[in-house]
């Protein structure tokens, strides 16, 4: 009997091998983007934003028969944690990883799964996104290539903020009163009538966190033709005198209020001393915190005294108060 040439037999074997490779390739290609997963669901056991140790569960039903190596599930941006495999149905044992907002379950030994087969996967140790809102998950089954077998999108899962941010704006407020817009005094250099006084009550109430200052100044108690100014008893509130001079213009003061916010008069007013009003504003009273429910009350007792060296006539002065809060 004759024998067939070896060259022809080898050619047939090579051709069969090529056909086998083409068949495998055709099988893989036929699985790519083949169908839409049915009944895709995603649930979490705690939907508070930023919550740790949360379990995510995914379920679906296959649409296309195929050999599954990977299942990917998208999660919201910011999802973190040390993810671990929980419960698995419909696939074999495997491992899980979280990267780029995607959970990937890798089947240790790829499993051939028919169409219409339910799959359930749960994962523990996740930390929810810190951003409140509704999110869906896209679940995809893949071959070893990887090539997509089926894919589908779940219903929305809403992550709710675990805190409420409240913003309350408290208006900046300062209330100032002066019970004596003007007054008149009459003095005579003879005897006991050479001096006179008038009490002026000022109140301040504010919610300024760092308190306030109350400054005062005057234009000088003076007359014209001939010009004369009754001298101030001191240069200002920082310098006090214990005895009112024979001729002079100035004030003493008392302070009342709720206390506890650092309210204090200028040093020259301590102990009932007298001070003069300066030509430029100087602090008579200050506080380091809000006054609270009770206003601070400063009573300035303005006093004038004259002797025969003071020319007769009408003298006038304008005292200006400036209350400045420090919010």
C-alpha positions as a Markdown table, in Angstrom:
| # | Residue | x | y | z |
|---|---|---|---|---|
| 1 | Unk | 0.0 | 0.0 | 0.0 |
| 2 | Unk | 1.2 | 3.6 | -0.7 |
| 3 | Unk | 1.6 | 6.2 | 2.0 |
| 4 | Unk | 0.3 | 9.7 | 1.9 |
| 5 | Unk | 2.9 | 12.4 | 1.7 |
| 6 | Unk | 3.8 | 13.9 | 5.2 |
| 7 | Unk | 3.6 | 17.4 | 3.8 |
| 8 | Unk | -0.1 | 17.1 | 3.0 |
| 9 | Unk | -0.9 | 15.7 | 6.5 |
| 10 | Unk | 1.0 | 18.5 | 8.2 |
| 11 | Unk | -0.9 | 21.1 | 6.1 |
| 12 | Unk | -4.2 | 19.6 | 7.2 |
| 13 | Unk | -3.2 | 19.7 | 10.9 |
| 14 | Unk | -2.1 | 23.3 | 10.6 |
| 15 | Unk | -5.4 | 24.2 | 9.0 |
| 16 | Unk | -7.4 | 22.5 | 11.7 |
| 17 | Unk | -5.4 | 24.4 | 14.4 |
| 18 | Unk | -6.1 | 27.7 | 12.6 |
| 19 | Unk | -9.8 | 26.8 | 12.5 |
| 20 | Unk | -9.8 | 26.0 | 16.2 |
| 21 | Unk | -8.2 | 29.4 | 17.1 |
| 22 | Unk | -10.7 | 31.2 | 14.8 |
| 23 | Unk | -13.5 | 29.4 | 16.6 |
| 24 | Unk | -12.3 | 30.5 | 20.0 |
| 25 | Unk | -11.9 | 34.1 | 18.8 |
| 26 | Unk | -15.4 | 33.9 | 17.3 |
| 27 | Unk | -16.8 | 32.7 | 20.6 |
| 28 | Unk | -15.1 | 35.6 | 22.5 |
| 29 | Unk | -16.2 | 38.1 | 19.9 |
| 30 | Unk | -19.8 | 36.9 | 20.0 |
| 31 | Unk | -19.9 | 37.7 | 23.8 |
| 32 | Unk | -18.8 | 41.3 | 23.5 |
| 33 | Unk | -21.6 | 43.8 | 24.1 |
| 34 | Unk | -24.1 | 41.0 | 23.6 |
| 35 | Unk | -27.0 | 42.0 | 26.0 |
| 36 | Unk | -28.5 | 44.0 | 28.8 |
| 37 | Unk | -28.6 | 42.6 | 32.3 |
| 38 | Unk | -32.1 | 42.2 | 33.7 |
| 39 | Unk | -33.3 | 43.2 | 37.2 |
| 40 | Unk | -30.2 | 45.2 | 38.0 |
| 41 | Unk | -30.3 | 46.3 | 41.6 |
| 42 | Unk | -28.0 | 48.1 | 44.0 |
| 43 | Unk | -28.6 | 48.6 | 47.8 |
| 44 | Unk | -26.6 | 49.8 | 50.8 |
| 45 | Unk | -27.3 | 49.1 | 54.4 |
| 46 | Unk | -26.6 | 52.7 | 55.5 |
| 47 | Unk | -27.0 | 55.6 | 53.1 |
| 48 | Unk | -25.5 | 58.4 | 55.3 |
| 49 | Unk | -22.8 | 60.3 | 53.6 |
| 50 | Unk | -19.3 | 59.5 | 54.9 |
| 51 | Unk | -20.5 | 56.5 | 56.8 |
| 52 | Unk | -17.9 | 53.7 | 57.3 |
| 53 | Unk | -18.2 | 49.9 | 57.4 |
| 54 | Unk | -21.1 | 49.9 | 54.9 |
| 55 | Unk | -22.2 | 46.8 | 52.9 |
| 56 | Unk | -23.1 | 47.3 | 49.2 |
| 57 | Unk | -25.2 | 44.5 | 47.5 |
| 58 | Unk | -25.7 | 44.1 | 43.8 |
| 59 | Unk | -27.9 | 41.7 | 41.9 |
| 60 | Unk | -28.9 | 41.1 | 38.3 |
| 61 | Unk | -29.9 | 38.4 | 35.8 |
| 62 | Unk | -27.7 | 37.4 | 32.9 |
| 63 | Unk | -29.0 | 38.1 | 29.4 |
| 64 | Unk | -26.3 | 36.2 | 27.5 |
| 65 | Unk | -24.5 | 32.9 | 28.1 |
| 66 | Unk | -20.8 | 33.4 | 28.6 |
| 67 | Unk | -17.8 | 32.6 | 30.7 |
| 68 | Unk | -17.6 | 35.3 | 33.4 |
| 69 | Unk | -14.2 | 36.3 | 34.8 |
| 70 | Unk | -15.0 | 39.8 | 36.0 |
| 71 | Unk | -18.0 | 41.7 | 37.3 |
| 72 | Unk | -17.6 | 45.5 | 37.6 |
| 73 | Unk | -19.9 | 47.8 | 39.5 |
| 74 | Unk | -19.6 | 51.6 | 39.4 |
| 75 | Unk | -19.9 | 53.5 | 42.7 |
| 76 | Unk | -20.1 | 57.3 | 43.5 |
| 77 | Unk | -17.0 | 59.4 | 43.3 |
| 78 | Unk | -15.3 | 59.5 | 46.7 |
| 79 | Unk | -16.4 | 56.0 | 47.8 |
| 80 | Unk | -13.6 | 54.4 | 49.8 |
| 81 | Unk | -12.8 | 51.9 | 52.4 |
| 82 | Unk | -11.2 | 48.5 | 52.8 |
| 83 | Unk | -13.5 | 46.4 | 50.6 |
| 84 | Unk | -14.0 | 42.7 | 51.2 |
| 85 | Unk | -16.1 | 40.0 | 49.7 |
| 86 | Unk | -19.4 | 39.3 | 51.5 |
| 87 | Unk | -21.9 | 36.9 | 50.0 |
| 88 | Unk | -21.8 | 35.5 | 46.4 |
| 89 | Unk | -24.5 | 33.6 | 44.5 |
| 90 | Unk | -24.3 | 32.5 | 40.9 |
| 91 | Unk | -20.6 | 32.7 | 40.5 |
| 92 | Unk | -17.6 | 31.0 | 42.1 |
| 93 | Unk | -15.2 | 32.3 | 44.7 |
| 94 | Unk | -13.1 | 35.4 | 44.0 |
| 95 | Unk | -11.5 | 38.6 | 45.1 |
| 96 | Unk | -12.6 | 42.2 | 45.1 |
| 97 | Unk | -10.9 | 45.5 | 44.6 |
| 98 | Unk | -12.0 | 49.2 | 44.6 |
| 99 | Unk | -10.3 | 51.6 | 42.2 |
| 100 | Unk | -11.4 | 54.6 | 40.1 |
| 101 | Unk | -14.9 | 54.6 | 41.5 |
| 102 | Unk | -15.4 | 51.0 | 40.4 |
| 103 | Unk | -15.7 | 47.8 | 42.4 |
| 104 | Unk | -14.3 | 44.8 | 40.5 |
| 105 | Unk | -15.1 | 41.2 | 41.5 |
| 106 | Unk | -12.6 | 38.8 | 39.9 |
| 107 | Unk | -13.7 | 35.2 | 39.7 |
| 108 | Unk | -10.8 | 32.9 | 40.7 |
| 109 | Unk | -11.8 | 30.3 | 38.1 |
| 110 | Unk | -14.0 | 31.8 | 35.3 |
| 111 | Unk | -17.5 | 30.3 | 35.4 |
| 112 | Unk | -19.6 | 29.5 | 32.3 |
| 113 | Unk | -23.0 | 31.0 | 33.1 |
| 114 | Unk | -26.1 | 30.5 | 31.0 |
| 115 | Unk | -28.6 | 33.2 | 30.1 |
| 116 | Unk | -31.3 | 34.1 | 32.7 |
| 117 | Unk | -29.2 | 33.1 | 35.7 |
| 118 | Unk | -29.5 | 35.3 | 38.8 |
| 119 | Unk | -26.2 | 36.7 | 40.2 |
| 120 | Unk | -25.9 | 38.3 | 43.7 |
| 121 | Unk | -22.7 | 39.9 | 45.1 |
| 122 | Unk | -22.3 | 41.8 | 48.4 |
| 123 | Unk | -19.2 | 43.6 | 49.7 |
| 124 | Unk | -18.3 | 44.9 | 53.1 |
| 125 | Unk | -16.0 | 47.6 | 54.6 |
| 126 | Unk | -17.0 | 50.4 | 52.3 |
| 127 | Unk | -17.1 | 54.1 | 53.2 |
| 128 | Unk | -19.8 | 56.1 | 51.5 |
| 129 | Unk | -19.2 | 59.2 | 49.4 |
| 130 | Unk | -19.2 | 62.5 | 51.4 |
| 131 | Unk | -21.4 | 64.1 | 48.7 |
| 132 | Unk | -25.1 | 63.9 | 49.2 |
| 133 | Unk | -27.3 | 63.0 | 46.2 |
| 134 | Unk | -28.8 | 60.2 | 44.0 |
| 135 | Unk | -26.5 | 57.7 | 42.2 |
| 136 | Unk | -27.0 | 54.7 | 40.0 |
| 137 | Unk | -24.6 | 51.8 | 39.4 |
| 138 | Unk | -23.6 | 50.3 | 36.1 |
| 139 | Unk | -23.0 | 46.5 | 36.5 |
| 140 | Unk | -21.0 | 44.8 | 33.8 |
| 141 | Unk | -20.1 | 41.1 | 33.3 |
| 142 | Unk | -16.8 | 40.4 | 31.4 |
| 143 | Unk | -14.7 | 37.6 | 30.0 |
| 144 | Unk | -11.0 | 37.1 | 30.7 |
| 145 | Unk | -10.0 | 39.3 | 27.7 |
| 146 | Unk | -11.7 | 41.4 | 29.2 |
| 147 | Unk | -14.7 | 41.8 | 26.9 |
| 148 | Unk | -18.2 | 42.8 | 27.9 |
| 149 | Unk | -20.8 | 40.1 | 28.0 |
| 150 | Unk | -23.7 | 42.0 | 29.5 |
| 151 | Unk | -24.2 | 45.4 | 31.1 |
| 152 | Unk | -27.1 | 47.2 | 32.9 |
| 153 | Unk | -27.8 | 50.1 | 35.2 |
| 154 | Unk | -29.4 | 49.9 | 38.6 |
| 155 | Unk | -32.0 | 52.1 | 40.2 |
| 156 | Unk | -30.9 | 55.2 | 42.1 |
| 157 | Unk | -29.5 | 55.0 | 45.6 |
| 158 | Unk | -29.8 | 58.3 | 47.5 |
| 159 | Unk | -27.0 | 59.3 | 50.0 |
| 160 | Unk | -28.2 | 61.7 | 52.6 |
| 161 | Unk | -26.1 | 64.2 | 54.5 |
| 162 | Unk | -25.3 | 63.1 | 58.0 |
| 163 | Unk | -25.3 | 66.7 | 59.2 |
| 164 | Unk | -27.2 | 70.0 | 58.7 |
| 165 | Unk | -25.3 | 73.1 | 58.1 |
| 166 | Unk | -27.1 | 76.1 | 59.7 |
| 167 | Unk | -26.1 | 79.6 | 59.0 |
| 168 | Unk | -27.6 | 82.4 | 61.2 |
| 169 | Unk | -26.6 | 86.0 | 60.6 |
| 170 | Unk | -26.9 | 88.2 | 63.7 |
| 171 | Unk | -27.2 | 91.9 | 62.8 |
| 172 | Unk | -24.5 | 94.3 | 64.1 |
| 173 | Unk | -26.3 | 96.6 | 66.5 |
| 174 | Unk | -25.3 | 99.5 | 68.7 |
| 175 | Unk | -27.9 | 101.7 | 70.5 |
| 176 | Unk | -26.7 | 105.1 | 72.0 |
| 177 | Unk | -28.8 | 107.6 | 73.9 |
| 178 | Unk | -28.2 | 111.1 | 75.3 |
| 179 | Unk | -30.9 | 112.4 | 77.5 |
| 180 | Unk | -29.7 | 116.1 | 77.5 |
| 181 | Unk | -29.3 | 117.6 | 74.0 |
| 182 | Unk | -28.7 | 121.0 | 75.5 |
| 183 | Unk | -28.7 | 122.8 | 78.8 |
| 184 | Unk | -28.1 | 126.3 | 80.3 |
| 185 | Unk | -26.3 | 127.3 | 83.5 |
| 186 | Unk | -26.0 | 130.6 | 85.4 |
| 187 | Unk | -23.1 | 131.4 | 87.6 |
| 188 | Unk | -22.0 | 134.5 | 89.6 |
| 189 | Unk | -18.5 | 134.9 | 90.9 |
| 190 | Unk | -19.8 | 136.0 | 94.2 |
| 191 | Unk | -20.3 | 133.7 | 97.1 |
| 192 | Unk | -21.7 | 130.2 | 96.7 |
| 193 | Unk | -23.3 | 130.9 | 93.3 |
| 194 | Unk | -19.9 | 130.8 | 91.5 |
| 195 | Unk | -20.4 | 127.2 | 90.5 |
| 196 | Unk | -23.1 | 125.1 | 88.8 |
| 197 | Unk | -23.5 | 121.7 | 87.2 |
| 198 | Unk | -25.7 | 119.6 | 84.9 |
| 199 | Unk | -25.9 | 115.8 | 84.8 |
| 200 | Unk | -26.0 | 114.2 | 81.3 |
| 201 | Unk | -26.9 | 110.5 | 81.1 |
| 202 | Unk | -25.5 | 108.5 | 78.2 |
| 203 | Unk | -26.4 | 104.8 | 77.5 |
| 204 | Unk | -24.7 | 102.3 | 75.2 |
| 205 | Unk | -26.0 | 98.9 | 74.4 |
| 206 | Unk | -24.3 | 96.7 | 71.7 |
| 207 | Unk | -23.7 | 93.1 | 70.6 |
| 208 | Unk | -20.2 | 94.0 | 69.4 |
| 209 | Unk | -18.1 | 90.9 | 70.2 |
| 210 | Unk | -15.0 | 93.0 | 71.1 |
| 211 | Unk | -16.9 | 95.8 | 72.9 |
| 212 | Unk | -16.9 | 99.5 | 72.1 |
| 213 | Unk | -15.3 | 102.8 | 73.0 |
| 214 | Unk | -17.1 | 106.1 | 73.9 |
| 215 | Unk | -15.1 | 109.1 | 73.1 |
| 216 | Unk | -15.9 | 112.8 | 73.7 |
| 217 | Unk | -14.5 | 116.2 | 72.7 |
| 218 | Unk | -15.6 | 119.8 | 72.8 |
| 219 | Unk | -15.0 | 123.1 | 71.1 |
| 220 | Unk | -14.2 | 124.9 | 74.4 |
| 221 | Unk | -16.5 | 126.9 | 76.7 |
| 222 | Unk | -15.9 | 130.3 | 75.2 |
| 223 | Unk | -17.2 | 133.8 | 74.3 |
| 224 | Unk | -16.3 | 136.4 | 71.7 |
| 225 | Unk | -15.8 | 140.2 | 71.9 |
| 226 | Unk | -13.7 | 140.0 | 73.9 |
| 227 | Unk | -12.7 | 136.4 | 73.3 |
| 228 | Unk | -12.2 | 134.2 | 76.3 |
| 229 | Unk | -12.3 | 130.5 | 77.1 |
| 230 | Unk | -13.0 | 129.2 | 80.5 |
| 231 | Unk | -10.1 | 126.7 | 81.0 |
| 232 | Unk | -10.7 | 123.0 | 81.1 |
| 233 | Unk | -9.8 | 121.4 | 84.5 |
| 234 | Unk | -7.4 | 119.0 | 82.8 |
| 235 | Unk | -6.1 | 118.0 | 79.3 |
| 236 | Unk | -8.5 | 115.1 | 79.0 |
| 237 | Unk | -10.0 | 112.0 | 80.5 |
| 238 | Unk | -6.7 | 110.4 | 81.1 |
| 239 | Unk | -5.8 | 113.1 | 83.7 |
| 240 | Unk | -8.1 | 113.8 | 86.6 |
| 241 | Unk | -8.0 | 116.4 | 89.4 |
| 242 | Unk | -9.4 | 115.7 | 92.9 |
| 243 | Unk | -10.4 | 119.3 | 93.6 |
| 244 | Unk | -12.3 | 121.5 | 91.2 |
| 245 | Unk | -10.4 | 124.7 | 90.6 |
| 246 | Unk | -11.7 | 128.2 | 91.4 |
| 247 | Unk | -12.3 | 128.8 | 87.7 |
| 248 | Unk | -12.8 | 126.0 | 85.3 |
| 249 | Unk | -14.9 | 123.7 | 83.1 |
| 250 | Unk | -15.0 | 120.0 | 83.3 |
| 251 | Unk | -16.9 | 116.8 | 84.3 |
| 252 | Unk | -17.0 | 113.9 | 86.8 |
| 253 | Unk | -18.6 | 110.6 | 86.0 |
| 254 | Unk | -20.3 | 107.5 | 87.3 |
| 255 | Unk | -20.8 | 104.1 | 85.5 |
| 256 | Unk | -23.5 | 101.5 | 85.9 |
| 257 | Unk | -24.4 | 98.4 | 84.0 |
| 258 | Unk | -24.6 | 94.6 | 84.0 |
| 259 | Unk | -20.8 | 94.1 | 84.3 |
| 260 | Unk | -18.8 | 91.1 | 83.0 |
| 261 | Unk | -17.8 | 92.7 | 79.7 |
| 262 | Unk | -14.9 | 94.8 | 80.8 |
| 263 | Unk | -16.6 | 98.2 | 80.9 |
| 264 | Unk | -14.4 | 100.8 | 82.5 |
| 265 | Unk | -14.1 | 104.6 | 82.6 |
| 266 | Unk | -10.9 | 106.4 | 81.7 |
| 267 | Unk | -8.4 | 106.5 | 84.5 |
| 268 | Unk | -8.8 | 110.2 | 85.1 |
| 269 | Unk | -12.4 | 109.7 | 86.1 |
| 270 | Unk | -11.7 | 107.2 | 88.9 |
| 271 | Unk | -12.5 | 108.1 | 92.5 |
| 272 | Unk | -14.8 | 110.9 | 91.6 |
| 273 | Unk | -12.1 | 113.0 | 90.0 |
| 274 | Unk | -12.8 | 115.8 | 87.5 |
| 275 | Unk | -11.5 | 115.9 | 83.9 |
| 276 | Unk | -11.6 | 118.4 | 81.1 |
| 277 | Unk | -13.0 | 117.8 | 77.6 |
| 278 | Unk | -10.2 | 117.7 | 75.0 |
| 279 | Unk | -10.3 | 119.4 | 71.7 |
| 280 | Unk | -10.0 | 116.1 | 69.8 |
| 281 | Unk | -11.9 | 112.9 | 70.6 |
| 282 | Unk | -10.5 | 110.9 | 73.6 |
| 283 | Unk | -12.0 | 107.8 | 75.2 |
| 284 | Unk | -14.1 | 108.3 | 78.3 |
| 285 | Unk | -15.5 | 104.8 | 78.5 |
| 286 | Unk | -14.6 | 101.4 | 76.9 |
| 287 | Unk | -15.7 | 97.8 | 77.0 |
| 288 | Unk | -14.2 | 94.5 | 75.8 |
| 289 | Unk | -17.3 | 92.6 | 75.1 |
| 290 | Unk | -21.0 | 92.9 | 74.3 |
| 291 | Unk | -23.1 | 94.7 | 76.9 |
| 292 | Unk | -25.8 | 92.0 | 77.1 |
| 293 | Unk | -29.4 | 92.7 | 78.0 |
| 294 | Unk | -28.6 | 95.8 | 80.2 |
| 295 | Unk | -27.1 | 98.9 | 78.7 |
| 296 | Unk | -24.1 | 100.6 | 80.1 |
| 297 | Unk | -25.0 | 104.0 | 81.7 |
| 298 | Unk | -22.4 | 106.7 | 82.0 |
| 299 | Unk | -23.6 | 109.8 | 83.9 |
| 300 | Unk | -21.4 | 112.8 | 83.1 |
| 301 | Unk | -21.8 | 115.7 | 85.6 |
| 302 | Unk | -20.7 | 118.8 | 83.7 |
| 303 | Unk | -19.6 | 121.5 | 86.0 |
| 304 | Unk | -18.4 | 125.1 | 85.6 |
| 305 | Unk | -17.0 | 127.4 | 88.2 |
| 306 | Unk | -15.9 | 131.1 | 87.8 |
| 307 | Unk | -14.2 | 133.8 | 89.7 |
| 308 | Unk | -13.7 | 137.5 | 89.0 |
| 309 | Unk | -11.1 | 136.8 | 86.4 |
| 310 | Unk | -13.7 | 135.4 | 84.1 |
| 311 | Unk | -15.3 | 138.1 | 81.9 |
| 312 | Unk | -19.1 | 138.4 | 82.1 |
| 313 | Unk | -21.1 | 137.3 | 79.1 |
| 314 | Unk | -22.6 | 134.3 | 77.4 |
| 315 | Unk | -20.4 | 131.3 | 76.9 |
| 316 | Unk | -21.1 | 128.3 | 74.7 |
| 317 | Unk | -19.6 | 124.9 | 74.0 |
| 318 | Unk | -20.5 | 121.9 | 71.9 |
| 319 | Unk | -19.6 | 118.5 | 73.4 |
| 320 | Unk | -19.5 | 115.7 | 70.8 |
| 321 | Unk | -19.8 | 112.0 | 71.7 |
| 322 | Unk | -18.6 | 109.2 | 69.4 |
| 323 | Unk | -19.6 | 105.6 | 70.2 |
| 324 | Unk | -17.6 | 103.1 | 68.2 |
| 325 | Unk | -18.4 | 99.3 | 68.3 |
| 326 | Unk | -15.7 | 96.7 | 67.6 |
| 327 | Unk | -17.5 | 93.7 | 65.9 |
